[in-house]
Amino acid sequence: MDGERIVQLPLFDLFPPEIHPFQVNDDSNMERLVKSVKEYGVREPGIVRPRTGSGYELLCGNRRKRACELAGIDTMPVIIRKLDDHSAILVMVDSNLEQREKLLLSERAQAYRMMMEALDHNGFKGENHTYEIMFERTGIKKSQLFRIIRLTELVAALSDMVDANKLAFNPAVELSYLSQQEQIAVLEAMLKYEVKPSLSQAVRLKKLMQTGELTFDVIDAMMAETKKPPKGEPTGSARYRRFFPPNYSPKQIDEVIVKLLMEWKTGATV
């Protein structure tokens, strides 16, 4: 912007945004950043806006601020801008998406959601128009953006599993449609049976939820399907799953199969 200039501000005057989806971790990447700051200083200024009262909200540069703290540096170069709340969100999200090399899926999902809401509030009304602008900013198409944003509906524990690659992206998107209580039930069953849902299972859970047939017992039974039998044991009712309604438990499937076999046996001996 015209008239902008870089100023040095003390670190104690810089505060993180009230809602900040991007983590600041003391990891190996931070170690490299600290080393760079010690050798060359902060080469890219942060972006701040004045806070109500005193100090500045650090919209972009929270990792650099932490690196300065670890390097024993008391000030940091920043650019001061006067921004309303929604414009500040767009600056924060755009800058961090551009500058951060690696983001967790949960961070990206929250960032895209904040961007979408800020664009809507700033007058870019209409879903298609908003997603067109987001595509221009991110390079990601509407359908994929929508699916990533869905991850913000996951309970924290499931979101953490996605970040840790312990739950695949596509099943996680389907699970995001379940209520928090249903998601917790899925999580408990996953831990109980030491399994994770397949995409087909997650889709079935979503469909049962939509028809009002999803219960905690159904969730438990469906997760039990995924547990692999000991080596050498037959796979049991799982192989016949496609012939039965999605809410049938393995026990119910076995009962139907046994009944049909008994009827067949009786007929065959007549």
N, C-alpha and C positions, 0 to 999 in steps of 0.2 A: 504493500500500500504506500501511497505518497506520504512522505513525511515520517515514515517509520524509521526508527534507529535502534541500534543494539545498546542496551545498558547493562551494567553489572549490578546485580542485586544480591544482598546477603541471603544465605540459604534459609535463615530463620524467618524471612519474609515470604517464603514460597510455600504454598499449601496445596496438597493434592485436591483434585475435583471431588465433590461430594459423591458422585457416582463415577467410578473409574473402572472399566471392565478389564484393563490391562494390568497384569501382575508385574510386580517389581521383586525379583528374586536374587538373593546373593548366591548365584551359581557360577559355573565356569564362564558363561558369557559376560557376567558382571565383572569377573576377575580380569577379563581381557579389556573391558571398557575402562576399568580403574587404571590399568596399566597405560592405556592410551591417553587418559586424562592427565596422568602424572607426567607423561612425556610431551604431550602436545597441547594440553588444555582442552576445554570444551570447544570443539571445532564448529558445532552446529548449535546456534542459540535456541533456547526454549521459547515457548509462546505463553504469555500470561495475560490475565485481565484483572483489573482492580477488584478486590473484595469489598463487601460492605463493611465499613469500619476501618480496618487496616490490613496491610499485606496484599498479596496477589495469589490468584488461583493459577496453578501451574497446569495448563491444559496439555502441553506437549513438552516432555523433557524430564519426567519423573525418574527415569532410569539414570539420566545424566546427573540429576541432583543427588541420587544415592551414590553414584560413583564419586562425585565430589566429596561427599561426606566420608567415604571410605579412604579417599586419597588425602584427606586433611585439608581440603580447599574450602574456604569460607564463603565464596561468592560464585555466581554463575551468570553467564551472559544470557539475556532474554530480550524478546521483543514484546512491548506492551501494546495490547489492543483493547479497545472498548467494544465489548460484544454482549448481546443479550444471551439468555440461557440457551436457546436453541441454536443460535449461530456458534456459540462456544462449543456445543456438543459436536457440531459438524467439523469445526477446526480440530478438536481433540481426536475424533475418530479418523478423519482423513489423514492427519499427520502421523498418528500411530500406525495405521494400516500401511502407510507408505514407508515408514522408517524402520519398523520392527521386522527383522528377518524371519522370525518364527513365532507363530501365535497358536495357542491352544484353540481347539474348536469352540469351547465355551466362551473364550474371549472374543473370537470372531463373531459368534452368534449374537452375543450381547451388543457388540459394536454395530453390527448391521441393523439390529432392532432399534438401537438408539438413533442411528442415521435415518432410518425410515420414518420414525416418529418425528424427528426434527424437521425433515423435509416436508412432511405433511403439515406440520404446524406453521412452517414458513411460507405457506401459500402454494406448495406444489401439490394441489389437490388431485385426487383421482389415482387409483391404485396403479394403473398402467403407466401414467406419467411418472409417478414416484419411482417405480422399478426401472423405468428407462434411465432416469438420472442416476440411480444406484448402479446400473450396468455401466454407465459411462465412467463412474468413479471407481468401480471395483473390477470390471471386466467379467462379472459373473451374471449369468442369465437369471431371469425372474424365477423360473421353477426351482433352480438350485438355491438361490437366495432365500426363497420362502422355506425350503427344507432346512437350511442351516438355521434360520431364525426360529424354527420350530423347537430347536434344542433348548431354547430359553425356557420352555415349559416343563423341562425335566426337573425332578427333584435333585437336590445337590449331589447325593450319593451316586445316582445314575449318570449325572453330568460328569462327575469325576472319573467314572469308569470309561466314559467315551474319551476323555482326555488322555487316559492311561492306556488306551487301546484294548481295554478289557470288555468293551461292548461296541459292536460295529455301528457305523453311522446309520445305515438304512434301518435296521431294527430299532435303533434309538429314536429315529424320527417317528416311527409308528407308535412306539410306547409313549411318546410325548402327548398323545391324544387322550391317554388314560388320566383319571383323576389322581391326585397326589396319593390318596389311600391305596388305589389300585397299583400305582407305580411302586409304592413301598412293599406291597404284597408280592409283586414280581421280584423285587430286590431280595426280599427275605427267602423266597423260593430259590432264587439263583444261588444264594449263599448256602442254603440248606442242601441242595443237590449238587453244588459245585459245578454249575452249568451256566450257559448264557443262551438267550433265546435266538433262534434263527429268524430270518426275515419272514418266512412263512408263518411261524408261530406268532411273531409280533403282529402280523396282519390279522391273524385269527383273533388275537386278543382285542385288537381295535374293533373288529366287526362285532364281536360279542358284546363289547361295551356299548356300541351304537344301538344294538337291538335290546339292550337291557338284560342280557343273559350272562354277563360276566360276574362271577362270584369269586371269593377268595379260594374256595375249594377247586373251582375250575382252573384258576391260575396255578395252584399247587400241582394239580394233576397234569397240566400241560407242561410245566417245567420238569416234572418227573419223567416225562417222555424223553427228554433230551439226554438224561443220564445214561451213559453207555454201560451196557451189561458187562460183567466180568468176561474175560477172554474165554471163548469156548461155549458160552451160554447163548441160547437162541435169542433173537431180538424181540420175540413175543409179539404183543398186539401192535407195536409201532408200525410194522410193515403193512397193516391193514387200515391204518388211520384214514387214508383217503376215501374209504368207503363209508365212513361214519360222520354224523354231525360233529361240528367242531367242539361242542360242549361235552361230548362223551369222554369219560375218564377211561384209562387203560382197563380198569376193572370192569366197567360196563361193556367195553368192547369184547373182553375175554368172555363175559357171560353170554353175550349174543352169539359169539362164535361157537362156544360149547353147546348152546341150545340148538343151533343149526346143525352141528355135527351129530348130535344125539338124534335129531329128527331124520337126518340123512341115513344114519346107521339103522334106525328102526325101519325106515322105508326099504333099505337095501336088503334087510333080512326077511321081509314079508314074502 
